Amino acid sequence: MGLRDFFKRGKEEPAKAPNPTNRQPGDSTFFKQNTPEQPTAQPTSQDTYTVKSGDSLSKIAKHYYGDANAWKKIYEANKATIGDNPDLIKPGQQFVIPKQ
């Protein structure tokens, strides 16, 4: 079939989706094909908090839970970091804040 016959047919071919295995360097997805899949962040059941000067477990609990008496939940989750005395927390310590 010649070029002239092609134009005489009067029908257009529908647009085809690009072939994912035939990407060109100018294609915006070209570099993505060669990179390994990145794991997506999974929602966690906890937040983290960095202790600031003047903080206490009850103050942190009030901020996160709306109840200062919930400090024990934070203490239990961070006992290895805090130690035996929940009143001795230090600025810069990172605490895990369990979700309710």
FENPEVEN-V967818 format. One record per residue. N is the residue number from 0. PSI is psi in whole degrees, 0 to 359 (none if undefined). OMEGA is omega in whole degrees, -180 to 180 (999 if undefined). Layout:
N	PSI	OMEGA
N	PSI	OMEGA
//
This chain:
0	131	-179
1	172	179
2	322	180
3	318	179
4	324	180
5	314	-179
6	334	-180
7	338	-176
8	326	175
9	359	179
10	140	178
11	146	174
12	138	176
13	151	179
14	139	-180
15	148	176
16	146	179
17	145	178
18	116	-176
19	340	180
20	357	-178
21	46	-179
22	150	179
23	156	-179
24	333	179
25	347	-179
26	134	-176
27	341	180
28	4	-177
29	311	-176
30	336	180
31	332	-177
32	331	-176
33	359	-179
34	142	179
35	155	178
36	134	176
37	134	178
38	140	178
39	146	-179
40	126	178
41	141	178
42	137	-179
43	162	180
44	21	-179
45	158	173
46	170	172
47	152	-178
48	134	175
49	124	-177
50	136	176
51	162	178
52	134	180
53	355	179
54	155	170
55	162	179
56	323	180
57	324	178
58	319	178
59	318	179
60	319	178
61	318	180
62	313	-175
63	324	-174
64	348	-176
65	12	-178
66	111	-179
67	333	-179
68	355	179
69	12	-178
70	331	-178
71	327	179
72	318	179
73	319	180
74	313	-178
75	323	-180
76	342	-175
77	21	-176
78	324	-180
79	327	180
80	319	-174
81	318	-176
82	198	-175
83	341	-177
84	106	-178
85	349	178
86	349	-178
87	75	173
88	152	-172
89	143	176
90	139	-179
91	341	177
92	144	178
93	126	180
94	146	170
95	131	179
96	103	-180
97	144	175
98	156	-179
99	none	999
//
